[in-house]
Amino acid sequence: TAREWELALPSEISAEDRSQITRDFAQELVSRYGVAVDVAIHAPHREGDQRNHHAHVLTSTRKLEADGFTTKTRVLDSAKTGGVEIEQMRGLWAELQNRALERAGEVERVDHRSLEAQREAALERGDELTAEELDRDPELKLGPAANSMERRAKAMAERQGREYKPVTERGAVVHAARQARSAFRELRERLDIARETYGIEREAGQGRVSAGLAALRAATAKDRDRDRNPEDFRERLARVVDRSRDQEDTPKPEGRNYARERLKEIMEKDAGRDGQAAVHKLDGHSEYDLGEDAGREARKPSVNERLKDVLNKPRERLEIEDEREQEKDQEVEKDRDIDRDPGLSH
């Protein structure tokens, strides 16, 4: 018998780096547990997701010493130590991937911790936007059939020079979730720009209102630097939250004001009421409007609540369908067991 470790490999790094970090992980298994190791690296299937580079690492369940295989590596099987050991190895694997990503000049990093653990860490450091992004379920798996259909749809959209639209319900759920995460990442980038600009302006002697205006203009200028229409980002956010006209019971925020609203929330915390006033003056509101809007803002659902309302409904339905399929398979297997005649077996 053998123990298997299945490793997802970053598609952003070279084949040589993927091979190297896999060998490094295997070597750590040998050093840590004294086991024999066999490594197989697999490229993505031509009909599947082309980012799906992965490796299978098989290890013996017993230590390999000079006299052959000896005692079992029970440290990985024990209820007390197994979970801890596996978590430590997952941390090592994340570290190996991140070093390779850094060498490749990539910005993205791997985090082996659960979404809940990452969210708690974000809240502890006061990063509420990241915490909202992480307050979600793990991404739904497409499966081979849907994956193949979505890849063909993407390729056709690229050839025809049009926007890709998912062709399966499962693909639509995954695509919407990825759009939401992309929107949150861009919001975080804009927030960083706004905060940095606000701090510089305050150090230069500007008042809170002037600094707040400069911060918001700097965040908006991000579009001009990329030669994009400033409305593009707001419209993309609107599509993420308001992507289905049929879901009339889902709260729908104003897409054009979404980015400004989110920055305003942060500026209120960083700069107090004056920061809020700066945003409203930039929007063309009076101080009276500011007071009227405050009550309405308190009743609005959070950004994350809006997104989860939209994204979770089709996901929950698909998960129920998966459970029903599994139940059907189990019933079929039971019927087969009943139909078998044990007297005919040899």
C-alpha positions, 0 to 999 in steps of 0.5 A, a space after each residue: 500500500 502507499 500514501 498519496 499526496 496530490 499537489 496542484 502546481 502553479 501554471 504561472 511558473 516554468 515547467 522546470 520550476 514546477 518539477 523543482 518544487 515537486 522534487 523539493 517537496 518529495 525530498 522533505 517527505 523523505 527527510 521528515 518521515 524516512 519513506 520511499 517516494 515516487 513522483 509523477 508530474 502531469 500536464 493539463 488534459 487537452 480537453 480540460 483546464 489548461 492551468 491544471 498542472 498537478 503532481 502525484 507523490 506516492 510514499 510508502 507507509 513504512 520507513 525505508 532503512 538499510 535493511 528494507 522497509 521497517 516500522 509504519 509511519 503512524 505519525 500521519 495516521 494518528 488522530 492526535 498528530 496526523 492533522 498537525 503533520 499534514 497542515 505543516 506539509 501543506 504550509 511547506 508546499 505553499 511556501 515552495 510555490 510562493 518562492 517560485 512565483 516570486 522568482 517568476 515575478 508574479 504578484 499572486 501568492 498561495 495561502 494554504 489556510 482555510 478561507 475562514 482562517 484567512 478571513 480572521 487574519 484579515 480582520 485582525 489586521 483591519 483589512 475589511 475589504 479582504 475579509 469581505 472577499 474571503 467571506 464566501 464558500 470554496 469555488 464550485 468544481 466545474 467537472 470534466 464535461 462542463 470544463 470542456 464545454 466552457 473552454 470551447 465557448 471561450 475559444 469561440 468567443 476569442 475567435 469571434 472577438 466578442 465577450 465570453 459568456 458561460 454556456 453551462 449553469 455550473 460555468 456561470 456560477 464559477 465565472 460569476 464568483 471569479 468576476 466577484 473576486 476580481 472586482 474585490 481585488 481591484 477595489 483593494 488596489 484602488 483603496 491602497 492608492 486612496 489611502 496612500 494619497 490621503 496620507 501624503 496630502 495630510 502630511 503636506 498640510 492639506 485638510 481632511 476634505 482636500 485630502 479626501 478629494 485628492 485620494 478619490 481622484 487618485 483612485 479614479 485616475 487608475 483608469 486613465 493610467 490604463 487608457 480605460 473608461 472610468 465607467 468600465 470598472 463600475 459597470 463590471 461591478 454592476 454586472 457582478 452584483 446585478 447579473 440576473 434580471 430574473 432575480 427580482 428579490 435580490 437587492 441591486 445597488 447602483 453600479 455607477 456609484 458602487 466604487 465611490 460608495 465603497 471608498 466612501 465607507 473606508 474614508 469615513 473610518 479613516 477621516 471621520 465625518 469630514 472624509 464623508 463630506 469630501 466624498 459627497 462634495 465630489 458627488 455634488 451633494 450638500 451637507 443636508 443631503 449628507 445627513 439624509 443619505 446617512 440614514 439610507 446608507 445604514 439600511 443598505 445591505 453590505 457589499 458581501 451580502 449583495 454578492 452572496 445573495 446573487 452567487 449562492 442561489 444557483 450554487 446551492 441548487 447545483 450542490 443539491 443536484 450533486 447530492 441527489 445524483 450521489 443518492 441515486 448512485 447509492 440506490 443503484 449500487 444497493 439494487 445491484 447488491 440485492 440482485 447478486 446471487 452469492 451462490 453463483 460466486 466462486 
